Amino acid sequence: MTTTTAPTRRRTTTGRLTAGGVIRSEWIKLRSVRSTLWCYGLIVLLVIGIGVLASSLSSFGGTALTGDAARSTVVSVNTAGLNIAVLIAAVLGSLIITGEYSTGMIRSTFAAVPRRTGAIAAKAVVLAVTTFLATSVGIWVSALITSPILAAKDVEVQLGEPSVFLPLLGGAVFVTMIALLAFGFGIILRSTAGTLATALGLLLVVPIILSILGALTQGADWVTTVSALMPQSAGSKLFGYASTDTATVSTGGGLVLNGWGGFGVLSAWVVAVLALALTLVKRRDA
């Protein structure tokens, strides 16, 4: 008597693409590039180094600082390196995406993640989180190191005070948003040289031109307003110490932004550039 065995069915499992998986793969790509580690390391070291240097060289003539003067000093010392760190973040935000376009890796990325907006969003999330964390580490390590240095010069404040904590937090947000802005330009232009020229020109060259125009027009209101709406100027309000929390106002000398107003303007820049970038990504070939 013979027995027959029923054929066994082979189960096939299909890998399902998840947002977490895409973000994880982008994180692996980001940390596997040596230039990324160098850039973040430079951001941390610059913020700490310039903060420590500024606190060590500060002299107050033996006068003890209290109140707004003390809090303003602590904030300015620990955010002194951000104007340089933000340039490194802009370069990093550019290279993360233009590097893939120049090598053709972007085609593999879009082949693995057919929803292109999902791939771009994952890159943006990884860039934003890592940039925010690296900048925050630099700022808060600087604050911890400079606190005893300033205390020895009779400048003592509590780092947990909202008027101190929020500008320090805002500094990390500022650097992160500039990195995202450069990232958006990279998607639009798909050229490393073009993206760096655009991002760094907007951060460095345009403010100089507006400053010259301001001098030539004797501080015309429209020049002041345009200057206030530039990413660098608006973003600097995020880590500027303010003793009073006034609303966004115009004082007759052009537009004046406070911290929240600066955040709103910089957010508008980032949202507009990324929205255009996503639209182009969906419409054109990789």
C-alpha positions as CSV (number, residue, x, y, z in Angstrom):
1,M,0.0,0.0,0.0
2,T,1.4,3.3,-1.0
3,T,0.8,6.6,0.6
4,T,0.8,9.9,-1.1
5,T,1.9,13.0,0.6
6,A,0.2,16.3,-0.2
7,P,2.4,18.8,-1.7
8,T,3.5,21.4,0.8
9,R,2.8,25.0,0.0
10,R,5.8,27.3,0.3
11,R,4.9,30.5,2.1
12,T,6.3,33.6,0.6
13,T,6.6,36.7,2.7
14,T,6.6,40.1,1.2
15,G,8.5,42.8,2.9
16,R,6.3,45.7,3.7
17,L,7.8,49.2,3.4
18,T,7.2,51.2,6.5
19,A,8.0,54.8,7.4
20,G,10.2,53.5,10.2
21,G,12.1,51.3,7.9
22,V,12.7,54.1,5.4
23,I,13.9,56.4,8.2
24,R,16.2,53.7,9.5
25,S,17.8,53.2,6.1
26,E,18.3,56.9,5.7
27,W,19.9,57.1,9.1
28,I,22.3,54.3,8.1
29,K,23.2,56.1,4.9
30,L,23.8,59.4,6.8
31,R,26.1,58.0,9.5
32,S,28.0,55.8,7.0
33,V,29.3,59.0,5.2
34,R,32.5,60.2,6.9
35,S,31.8,63.9,6.0
36,T,28.6,63.8,8.0
37,L,30.5,62.9,11.2
38,W,33.1,65.6,10.5
39,C,30.4,68.2,10.0
40,Y,28.5,67.4,13.2
41,G,31.8,67.2,15.1
42,L,32.8,70.6,13.9
43,I,29.4,72.1,14.9
44,V,29.7,70.7,18.4
45,L,33.4,71.8,18.8
46,L,32.8,75.2,17.3
47,V,29.9,76.0,19.6
48,I,31.7,74.8,22.7
49,G,35.0,76.4,21.7
50,I,33.7,79.8,20.8
51,G,31.5,79.8,23.9
52,V,34.3,79.0,26.2
53,L,36.6,81.5,24.5
54,A,33.9,84.3,24.7
55,S,33.3,83.6,28.4
56,S,37.0,83.5,29.2
57,L,37.7,86.8,27.4
58,S,34.7,88.7,28.7
59,S,35.4,91.4,31.2
60,F,32.9,93.4,33.2
61,G,35.2,95.7,35.1
62,G,34.7,93.9,38.4
63,T,31.0,94.8,38.3
64,A,28.5,92.0,39.2
65,L,25.9,91.5,36.5
66,T,22.3,90.7,37.6
67,G,18.9,90.5,36.0
68,D,18.6,91.0,32.2
69,A,22.3,91.9,31.9
70,A,23.4,88.6,33.4
71,R,20.9,86.5,31.4
72,S,21.7,88.3,28.2
73,T,25.4,87.7,28.7
74,V,24.9,83.9,29.3
75,V,22.7,83.6,26.2
76,S,25.1,85.6,23.9
77,V,28.2,83.7,25.1
78,N,26.7,80.2,24.5
79,T,25.2,81.1,21.1
80,A,28.2,83.0,19.8
81,G,29.3,80.1,17.6
82,L,26.0,79.6,15.9
83,N,26.6,82.0,13.1
84,I,29.5,79.8,12.0
85,A,27.9,76.5,12.9
86,V,24.9,77.4,10.7
87,L,27.1,77.6,7.6
88,I,28.4,74.1,8.3
89,A,24.8,72.9,8.7
90,A,23.8,74.5,5.4
91,V,26.7,72.7,3.6
92,L,25.7,69.4,5.2
93,G,22.0,69.9,4.3
94,S,23.1,70.6,0.7
95,L,25.5,67.6,0.4
96,I,23.1,65.1,1.8
97,I,20.8,65.3,-1.2
98,T,23.0,66.7,-4.0
99,G,25.5,64.0,-3.3
100,E,22.9,61.4,-4.3
101,Y,22.0,63.3,-7.4
102,S,25.6,63.6,-8.5
103,T,26.3,59.9,-8.0
104,G,23.0,58.6,-9.4
105,M,22.2,57.0,-6.0
106,I,18.9,58.9,-6.0
107,R,17.5,56.6,-8.6
108,S,18.2,53.6,-6.3
109,T,16.5,55.5,-3.5
110,F,13.4,56.2,-5.5
111,A,13.4,52.6,-6.8
112,A,13.4,51.2,-3.3
113,V,10.8,53.8,-2.1
114,P,8.4,54.3,-5.0
115,R,6.6,57.1,-3.1
116,R,9.2,59.8,-3.6
117,T,7.7,62.1,-1.1
118,G,8.2,59.4,1.6
119,A,11.9,59.1,0.7
120,I,12.4,62.9,0.8
121,A,10.5,63.2,4.1
122,A,12.6,60.4,5.7
123,K,15.8,62.3,4.7
124,A,14.4,65.5,6.1
125,V,13.5,63.9,9.4
126,V,16.9,62.3,9.8
127,L,18.7,65.5,8.9
128,A,16.5,67.6,11.3
129,V,16.8,65.3,14.3
130,T,20.6,64.8,14.0
131,T,21.3,68.5,13.4
132,F,19.1,69.5,16.3
133,L,20.7,67.0,18.6
134,A,24.3,67.9,17.6
135,T,23.7,71.6,18.0
136,S,21.9,71.1,21.3
137,V,24.8,69.1,22.6
138,G,27.2,71.9,21.6
139,I,25.1,74.6,23.2
140,W,24.4,72.8,26.5
141,V,27.9,71.5,27.0
142,S,29.1,75.0,26.4
143,A,26.6,76.3,28.9
144,L,27.7,73.8,31.5
145,I,31.4,74.7,31.0
146,T,30.9,78.5,30.8
147,S,28.6,78.7,33.9
148,P,31.5,78.4,36.5
149,I,33.7,80.7,34.3
150,L,31.0,83.4,34.3
151,A,30.2,82.8,38.0
152,A,33.8,83.6,38.9
153,K,33.2,87.0,37.2
154,D,30.0,87.6,39.2
155,V,27.6,86.6,36.4
156,E,25.3,83.9,37.7
157,V,21.9,82.8,36.3
158,Q,19.8,79.7,36.3
159,L,20.0,77.9,33.0
160,G,16.5,76.6,33.5
161,E,15.0,80.1,33.5
162,P,12.6,80.4,30.5
163,S,14.3,83.6,29.4
164,V,17.6,81.7,29.2
165,F,16.4,78.2,28.3
166,L,14.2,79.3,25.3
167,P,16.9,81.2,23.4
168,L,19.4,78.3,23.9
169,L,16.7,76.0,22.6
170,G,16.0,78.4,19.8
171,G,19.6,78.4,18.7
172,A,19.4,74.6,18.0
173,V,16.1,75.1,16.1
174,F,17.6,77.9,14.0
175,V,20.6,75.8,12.9
176,T,18.2,72.8,12.1
177,M,15.9,75.0,10.0
178,I,18.7,76.4,8.0
179,A,19.9,72.9,7.3
180,L,16.4,72.0,6.0
181,L,16.3,75.1,3.9
182,A,19.6,74.1,2.2
183,F,18.2,70.6,1.8
184,G,15.2,72.0,0.0
185,F,17.4,74.1,-2.3
186,G,19.4,70.9,-3.0
187,I,16.3,69.1,-4.2
188,I,15.3,72.0,-6.4
189,L,18.7,72.6,-8.0
190,R,20.2,69.1,-7.9
191,S,23.7,70.6,-8.1
192,T,26.1,70.9,-5.2
193,A,27.8,74.0,-6.6
194,G,24.5,75.7,-7.3
195,T,22.9,74.8,-4.0
196,L,25.9,75.9,-2.0
197,A,26.0,79.2,-3.9
198,T,22.3,79.8,-3.3
199,A,22.3,78.8,0.4
200,L,25.5,80.6,1.4
201,G,24.6,83.6,-0.8
202,L,21.3,83.9,1.0
203,L,23.0,83.7,4.4
204,L,26.1,85.7,3.7
205,V,26.0,87.8,0.5
206,V,22.4,89.1,0.6
207,P,22.6,90.5,4.1
208,I,25.8,92.4,3.1
209,I,24.1,93.9,0.0
210,L,21.1,94.9,2.1
211,S,23.4,96.5,4.7
212,I,25.0,98.5,1.9
213,L,21.6,99.5,0.6
214,G,20.6,100.6,4.1
215,A,23.6,102.8,4.3
216,L,23.0,104.3,0.9
217,T,19.3,104.9,1.5
218,Q,19.9,106.2,5.1
219,G,18.0,103.3,6.6
220,A,15.0,103.3,4.4
221,D,12.0,101.4,5.9
222,W,11.7,99.0,3.0
223,V,15.4,97.9,3.3
224,T,14.9,97.3,7.0
225,T,11.8,95.3,6.3
226,V,13.4,93.2,3.6
227,S,16.4,92.6,5.9
228,A,14.2,91.4,8.7
229,L,12.6,88.9,6.4
230,M,15.8,87.2,5.3
231,P,16.4,83.8,6.8
232,Q,19.6,84.7,8.7
233,S,18.1,87.8,10.3
234,A,14.8,86.2,11.1
235,G,16.5,83.1,12.5
236,S,18.8,85.1,14.7
237,K,15.7,86.3,16.7
238,L,15.3,82.7,17.9
239,F,18.4,82.9,20.1
240,G,18.4,86.6,20.8
241,Y,17.7,87.5,24.5
242,A,14.7,89.7,25.0
243,S,13.7,91.2,28.3
244,T,10.2,91.8,27.1
245,D,8.1,89.5,24.9
246,T,6.6,92.0,22.5
247,A,4.7,91.0,19.4
248,T,5.9,91.5,15.9
249,V,5.6,95.2,15.3
250,S,6.6,98.0,13.0
251,T,8.0,101.0,14.8
252,G,8.0,103.3,11.9
253,G,11.6,102.3,11.0
254,G,10.7,99.1,9.2
255,L,9.6,95.6,10.4
256,V,10.8,94.5,13.8
257,L,10.5,90.8,14.7
258,N,10.7,89.2,18.1
259,G,11.5,85.5,18.7
260,W,8.2,84.1,17.6
261,G,8.0,86.4,14.7
262,G,11.4,85.3,13.5
263,F,10.4,81.7,13.9
264,G,7.3,82.3,11.8
265,V,9.3,84.0,9.0
266,L,12.0,81.3,9.0
267,S,9.3,78.5,9.0
268,A,7.6,80.2,6.0
269,W,10.9,80.0,4.1
270,V,11.5,76.4,4.9
271,V,7.9,75.3,4.2
272,A,7.8,77.2,0.9
273,V,11.1,75.8,-0.4
274,L,10.3,72.3,0.7
275,A,6.9,72.5,-0.9
276,L,8.4,73.5,-4.2
277,A,11.0,70.8,-3.9
278,L,8.4,68.1,-3.3
279,T,6.4,69.3,-6.2
280,L,9.4,69.1,-8.5
281,V,10.4,65.7,-7.2
282,K,7.0,64.3,-8.2
283,R,6.9,65.9,-11.6
284,R,10.4,65.3,-13.0
285,D,12.7,62.4,-13.6
286,A,15.3,61.5,-11.1
